[in-house]
Structures are given as C-alpha cells and as structure tokens.
Amino acid sequence: MQTLVGWHIEMEFTEHEGRTRAAAMVRLGDGVELRAHGFAKRHPTDAEQLRVGEEIAGARALMDLASQLLGKAHDEIDEASGRASYPLTT
C-alpha cells in the first residue's frame, strides 16, 4: 500500500478550576491549517480525573475539526462541479 499524504494533528490541553480546554490544529496537504477547540467541565461532586476531561475536550475539538473538513470538502466538490450539492454531514 502506498501512502499519498499524511496529516499531523496537534492537540494541547489546559486545565483551570475544573475546566479543561483542548486546542486542536491539523495541517492539510494543500497547506490549509484548520483549528478547533473543545471544552469539558467537571461537576463539583466528581473526582478530579484530568485524563477524562482531556478525552472529552479532545473529542469535542476533533468533532469540530471533522465538521470543518466536511465543509471544506463540500465547497471543493461544488467548485469542481460548478453546481451546488447537498452539504456533507457526519
């Protein structure tokens, strides 16, 4: 199998007072960079588990990236075909 291109996704997390924030960035083969954020908030009665907050915030940031990628692909399909198509959804 031949690999045509690879994407590298960077993800950073910060935590402050029970809130976890994830910042994600992907650099595509065409040079476009997409950025997204995700958040998680720990309920005051929950035990402090930083990893769980990272997983939730990270998943939400990746879902945002996925939505942006679908939108980008949709725009490129319309541009190449010269007509409007149905939006791509998850």
PyRosetta script that sets phi, psi and omega in degrees:
from pyrosetta import init, pose_from_sequence

init()
pose = pose_from_sequence("MQTLVGWHIEMEFTEHEGRTRAAAMVRLGDGVELRAHGFAKRHPTDAEQLRVGEEIAGARALMDLASQLLGKAHDEIDEASGRASYPLTT")
pose.set_psi(1, 138.5)
pose.set_omega(1, -179.6)
pose.set_phi(2, -105.2)
pose.set_psi(2, 131.7)
pose.set_omega(2, 176.0)
pose.set_phi(3, -89.5)
pose.set_psi(3, 123.9)
pose.set_omega(3, -178.8)
pose.set_phi(4, -85.1)
pose.set_psi(4, -40.2)
pose.set_omega(4, -177.4)
pose.set_phi(5, -156.8)
pose.set_psi(5, 156.8)
pose.set_omega(5, 174.9)
pose.set_phi(6, -128.4)
pose.set_psi(6, 145.8)
pose.set_omega(6, 175.7)
pose.set_phi(7, -109.6)
pose.set_psi(7, 143.5)
pose.set_omega(7, 175.2)
pose.set_phi(8, -117.9)
pose.set_psi(8, 124.8)
pose.set_omega(8, 179.8)
pose.set_phi(9, -107.1)
pose.set_psi(9, 127.9)
pose.set_omega(9, 175.6)
pose.set_phi(10, -104.5)
pose.set_psi(10, 136.8)
pose.set_omega(10, -179.4)
pose.set_phi(11, -135.4)
pose.set_psi(11, 128.9)
pose.set_omega(11, 177.2)
pose.set_phi(12, -125.5)
pose.set_psi(12, 146.6)
pose.set_omega(12, -178.3)
pose.set_phi(13, -124.9)
pose.set_psi(13, 143.7)
pose.set_omega(13, 169.6)
pose.set_phi(14, -131.2)
pose.set_psi(14, 148.2)
pose.set_omega(14, 179.5)
pose.set_phi(15, -132.9)
pose.set_psi(15, 133.3)
pose.set_omega(15, 179.3)
pose.set_phi(16, -151.2)
pose.set_psi(16, 120.2)
pose.set_omega(16, 175.6)
pose.set_phi(17, 50.7)
pose.set_psi(17, 49.6)
pose.set_omega(17, 175.6)
pose.set_phi(18, 80.8)
pose.set_psi(18, 4.7)
pose.set_omega(18, 177.3)
pose.set_phi(19, -114.1)
pose.set_psi(19, 131.4)
pose.set_omega(19, 177.2)
pose.set_phi(20, -112.0)
pose.set_psi(20, 134.2)
pose.set_omega(20, 178.5)
pose.set_phi(21, -120.9)
pose.set_psi(21, 132.1)
pose.set_omega(21, 175.5)
pose.set_phi(22, -112.8)
pose.set_psi(22, 134.4)
pose.set_omega(22, 174.3)
pose.set_phi(23, -118.5)
pose.set_psi(23, 123.8)
pose.set_omega(23, -177.9)
pose.set_phi(24, -119.3)
pose.set_psi(24, 147.6)
pose.set_omega(24, 177.3)
pose.set_phi(25, -145.3)
pose.set_psi(25, 134.8)
pose.set_omega(25, 174.5)
pose.set_phi(26, -125.4)
pose.set_psi(26, 136.7)
pose.set_omega(26, 177.2)
pose.set_phi(27, -107.9)
pose.set_psi(27, 119.6)
pose.set_omega(27, -176.0)
pose.set_phi(28, -89.8)
pose.set_psi(28, 165.9)
pose.set_omega(28, -178.6)
pose.set_phi(29, -61.2)
pose.set_psi(29, -24.2)
pose.set_omega(29, 179.5)
pose.set_phi(30, -89.2)
pose.set_psi(30, 8.0)
pose.set_omega(30, 178.0)
pose.set_phi(31, 90.1)
pose.set_psi(31, -7.6)
pose.set_omega(31, 179.8)
pose.set_phi(32, -72.7)
pose.set_psi(32, 137.9)
pose.set_omega(32, 173.6)
pose.set_phi(33, -112.2)
pose.set_psi(33, 128.3)
pose.set_omega(33, 175.8)
pose.set_phi(34, -111.2)
pose.set_psi(34, 138.2)
pose.set_omega(34, -179.0)
pose.set_phi(35, -125.2)
pose.set_psi(35, 146.2)
pose.set_omega(35, -179.2)
pose.set_phi(36, -149.9)
pose.set_psi(36, 162.0)
pose.set_omega(36, 178.5)
pose.set_phi(37, -132.8)
pose.set_psi(37, 152.9)
pose.set_omega(37, 174.8)
pose.set_phi(38, -141.5)
pose.set_psi(38, 152.4)
pose.set_omega(38, -176.6)
pose.set_phi(39, -132.7)
pose.set_psi(39, 152.8)
pose.set_omega(39, 172.4)
pose.set_phi(40, -142.8)
pose.set_psi(40, 144.7)
pose.set_omega(40, 178.5)
pose.set_phi(41, -128.3)
pose.set_psi(41, 127.9)
pose.set_omega(41, 179.5)
pose.set_phi(42, -80.5)
pose.set_psi(42, 133.1)
pose.set_omega(42, 174.5)
pose.set_phi(43, -67.6)
pose.set_psi(43, 140.3)
pose.set_omega(43, -176.0)
pose.set_phi(44, -56.3)
pose.set_psi(44, -26.6)
pose.set_omega(44, -179.0)
pose.set_phi(45, -89.3)
pose.set_psi(45, -7.3)
pose.set_omega(45, 179.1)
pose.set_phi(46, -80.1)
pose.set_psi(46, 148.8)
pose.set_omega(46, 175.4)
pose.set_phi(47, -67.1)
pose.set_psi(47, 151.5)
pose.set_omega(47, 179.5)
pose.set_phi(48, -76.4)
pose.set_psi(48, 111.8)
pose.set_omega(48, 178.8)
pose.set_phi(49, -132.3)
pose.set_psi(49, 90.8)
pose.set_omega(49, -175.6)
pose.set_phi(50, -57.0)
pose.set_psi(50, -37.7)
pose.set_omega(50, -177.4)
pose.set_phi(51, -61.3)
pose.set_psi(51, -38.8)
pose.set_omega(51, 179.9)
pose.set_phi(52, -65.1)
pose.set_psi(52, -43.6)
pose.set_omega(52, 176.9)
pose.set_phi(53, -61.3)
pose.set_psi(53, -40.1)
pose.set_omega(53, 177.3)
pose.set_phi(54, -63.4)
pose.set_psi(54, -42.7)
pose.set_omega(54, -179.2)
pose.set_phi(55, -63.3)
pose.set_psi(55, -42.9)
pose.set_omega(55, -179.4)
pose.set_phi(56, -68.8)
pose.set_psi(56, -49.8)
pose.set_omega(56, -179.5)
pose.set_phi(57, -63.0)
pose.set_psi(57, -41.2)
pose.set_omega(57, 178.9)
pose.set_phi(58, -63.5)
pose.set_psi(58, -42.8)
pose.set_omega(58, 178.5)
pose.set_phi(59, -62.2)
pose.set_psi(59, -40.3)
pose.set_omega(59, 179.4)
pose.set_phi(60, -67.2)
pose.set_psi(60, -37.6)
pose.set_omega(60, 176.6)
pose.set_phi(61, -65.9)
pose.set_psi(61, -41.3)
pose.set_omega(61, 179.0)
pose.set_phi(62, -67.3)
pose.set_psi(62, -34.4)
pose.set_omega(62, 175.6)
pose.set_phi(63, -64.1)
pose.set_psi(63, -38.6)
pose.set_omega(63, 176.7)
pose.set_phi(64, -64.8)
pose.set_psi(64, -43.7)
pose.set_omega(64, 176.5)
pose.set_phi(65, -60.0)
pose.set_psi(65, -42.5)
pose.set_omega(65, 179.7)
pose.set_phi(66, -59.7)
pose.set_psi(66, -43.0)
pose.set_omega(66, 179.0)
pose.set_phi(67, -63.1)
pose.set_psi(67, -42.2)
pose.set_omega(67, 178.3)
pose.set_phi(68, -64.3)
pose.set_psi(68, -40.3)
pose.set_omega(68, 178.7)
pose.set_phi(69, -63.8)
pose.set_psi(69, -41.1)
pose.set_omega(69, 177.5)
pose.set_phi(70, -63.6)
pose.set_psi(70, -40.4)
pose.set_omega(70, 177.7)
pose.set_phi(71, -64.2)
pose.set_psi(71, -41.8)
pose.set_omega(71, 178.5)
pose.set_phi(72, -63.1)
pose.set_psi(72, -45.6)
pose.set_omega(72, 179.2)
pose.set_phi(73, -62.4)
pose.set_psi(73, -41.1)
pose.set_omega(73, 179.0)
pose.set_phi(74, -60.1)
pose.set_psi(74, -46.2)
pose.set_omega(74, 179.3)
pose.set_phi(75, -61.4)
pose.set_psi(75, -39.9)
pose.set_omega(75, -179.8)
pose.set_phi(76, -69.0)
pose.set_psi(76, -35.2)
pose.set_omega(76, 176.0)
pose.set_phi(77, -63.8)
pose.set_psi(77, -46.6)
pose.set_omega(77, 179.5)
pose.set_phi(78, -62.1)
pose.set_psi(78, -41.8)
pose.set_omega(78, -179.7)
pose.set_phi(79, -64.2)
pose.set_psi(79, -42.7)
pose.set_omega(79, -178.3)
pose.set_phi(80, -70.9)
pose.set_psi(80, -34.9)
pose.set_omega(80, -176.5)
pose.set_phi(81, -88.1)
pose.set_psi(81, -20.1)
pose.set_omega(81, -178.8)
pose.set_phi(82, 75.9)
pose.set_psi(82, 16.7)
pose.set_omega(82, 178.4)
pose.set_phi(83, -144.0)
pose.set_psi(83, 164.9)
pose.set_omega(83, 179.3)
pose.set_phi(84, -84.1)
pose.set_psi(84, 133.6)
pose.set_omega(84, 178.0)
pose.set_phi(85, -116.0)
pose.set_psi(85, 171.7)
pose.set_omega(85, 177.0)
pose.set_phi(86, -70.6)
pose.set_psi(86, 139.4)
pose.set_omega(86, 178.4)
pose.set_phi(87, -60.1)
pose.set_psi(87, 145.9)
pose.set_omega(87, 175.4)
pose.set_phi(88, -83.5)
pose.set_psi(88, 137.3)
pose.set_omega(88, 179.8)
pose.set_phi(89, -128.4)
pose.set_psi(89, 164.3)
pose.set_omega(89, 178.7)
pose.set_phi(90, -81.5)
pose.dump_pdb("model.pdb")
